[in-house]
Amino acid sequence: MKKEVFLRRKEVMNHLPKAVRAEAVMKLSSVYVNRQPLKGFSLEEEKKFMNGFLDVSPDHQDWPKHSKAFWAELTVPVGFTGVALDISIDENGNPLNISDYIKYRFALVHPHVAMTKEEMQADSRKRFYIQDLSREDKVKNNSIQLRKDADKEFIKLSSKASNMRRVLRLLADANPNRLTDEQVENALYEIKNSKPKQFLRIATDKNLELKAEIEEMVSAGVLRKIGNQVIFIDEVLGDTIDDTVVHLKDKKNSGKLTILRAKLKELAVV
């Protein structure tokens, strides 16, 4: 399988002209962990992949010494444009370019290397990152699919105002009963666009109707909330709304749910 990634460095920031900084080369060098140089392979992988790469064979008594020296001296110079690494593997799982594959595996476990540019920029300890274009494409496509799924659920919900109100009740602080149908749809559309993952999770929740009822009971004063706990008079029904759903769906508590619904109906909150 053909695959290429890039090892890129953080931009050098100092008083020198940008053109000069661009020519600078940063080195990804060995670090020690528990008095041993950091290795990119396990012992078994090292013997499998580096057989013929070091000066001695894996069964030679000097293999550990040569291995330690190799990892201790390993350095990957990274210029302004980064370093392309061929990490292709054959049908048997063997790397086609062992030198590049070693550098890649070394970078994967190195404490100064991040998996994304954003992660590197957010952590002062990170000085390099691995750019995997196929992974970036996958992440981007996952985001597109998420938004498409959210759009589909929104269309389903928009066919019935009561369903939209249930979802909005769980996603916003506003009481949807005080809003017009158009206001509910507008608010839900904005949430769907800004928080598609959260919207999709709520919209497809199998306990959506009961959760919305619980929140409506809280708004009406039938139930109370302290933190995430849901309380009826002095009884804690659940430490979270999910716990409360489990409690109220229990057959032995069916009478309690009937009482709560009757109290909510009496109040007739608008």
Secondary structure, 3 states (H helix, E strand, C coil): CCCEEEEEECCCCCCCCHHHHHCCCEEEECCEECCEECCCCCHHHHHHHCCCCCCCCCCCCCHHHHHHHHHHHCEEEECCCCEEEECCECCCCCECCHHHHHHHHHHHHCCCEECCHHHHHHCCCCCEEEECHHHHHHHHHHHHHHHHHHHHHHHHHCCCHHHHHHHHHHHCCCCHHHCCHHHHHHHHHHHHHHCHHHHHHHHCCCCHHHHHHHHHHHHHCCCEEECCEEEECCEEEECCHHHHHHHHHCHHHHHHHHHHHHHHHHHCCC
